[in-house]
Amino acid sequence: MSFAFLPDLSTRLETEEWMDDFSITDARLTRALRDLRRINRLLGGYRATDHILDPILEQHDHLRLLDVGCGSGDHLAHLARRGKRLGCALDLIGIDANPVTVGHARAYLDRQLPPSLRPQIHVEVGDAESLPYNTGSIDLVHAALFLHHVHGATAVGVLEEMQRVAQLGLVVNDLHRHVLAYVGIWGLSRALRLAPMVQHDGPLSVRRGFRRADLHALARAARLPSPSIRWHWAFRWTLSTLGPVTGPPAENVSNP
C-alpha cells in the first residue's frame, strides 16, 4: 500500500467490517478479539473512559453500569478493577448482539477476574436499539468502539436508548476519523502482525469514526441533555452527558 494515496475521510464510511459478519465464529474472531484488547491497552482506549468516569466513581460507593456492545469484555474487566481501586462497587452488565462474542466475553472474564469481582459482571445477548431495561434503571451507560458500527437513524436510536435507561448519564468512547489515525492503525496492525481481521477492520473503523461535528449532530438528533464532547489521545472521542470534567480538552490535532 502506498501512503501517497489515502481514502477520502471527509465523511463517514458505511461499509461493514468483517467483525459485523456474525457468521464468522472460528479462530479468526477469537484472535481478533484478543488483538483488540491489545490495541485498547496500547492506544489509550481505557484512559478515555477513565477520564470521564473516575470523578463519578469517586463520588459513589455503589453504581450499576451497562456496557453496550461489550465485545470480548475487556472494558468490563477494566471497570470492575477500576471501581474497586476507587472505592466504588460496580454491578456491571455487558450486552452484545453476537452470541458467540458473548461466549468469548464470559470466558475471558472467568480467566481474568478474581472470585471477588467476577460475580459483579453479567454478560447477555442484547439489542442496543431496544435495551431490555426500564427507563432510568441503570446508573451509567457506556459504549466503547461500538457507535461507529451504526449509522444514521440507527445511531440516533442507540443514543436515545442509552440515555433513556441511564439515571446519571452516558459515555460513548469512540474513534476520531483522522488521517494520522488511519495511517497509524494500518502500520501498527501490520508491524505487530495482528489478526487479519484487525488489519482489515482497523483502518476501516477509522473511516467509520467521527469528527467533532458528527458527534454534535448525533447528540442533537438524539436530544441528549447537555452533551460534552472531548478529544483524548490517541485519536479518541468521548461523548458524555455526565457533566463537565475538570481539565481542558486536548484539541491540538488538526481537522477535528
C-alpha angles and dihedrals in degrees: 000000000000117000088208085084116052128174123256107270097177093103136025116271116229098196110126122245124232088251089062088066104091091191089076103089104143134088090302089071096039093053092044093053090050092051093047087059088054091052092051090054094045100043105041099259092145095042093061091056092042092054090060101035103039095078090052094047091050090055097052137057095204135018139168114227131187120203110202116208090009096179112187093353100251094131089049091054091046093049093049090055092042092052091051091050092051095043098252119124106217125204100204130198123185124192130188130170093223112081091200092054090049088056091051090049093053092049092047092051091048089055099041107040130068120237089259092064107027096077089058092070129071122180120200140175106252146156116243090205092059110028112198094226133099121255110280093002095124122062098209131014119199135183124182122189090345107099094065088065091068133056144194117348091000092058090048091049092051091053091047091052093047091052092044095060095038118098096186101021148271138278124203117191113190148141132294111227099227135141093238091051090050095049092041097054091041091056098037095050090054097041090053092042091234122181116297089242090057092046089053100038100039098071090036090054090055090052088052091048130099147266118207091258091055092056092045089053093049092047091052093047091049091046092232112183114245096337118202120204120194136175121227135184124288099036097293131139128203121202110193141171093193096100132253122334120212117252129052120281116251107245102158096117120095126234096031 
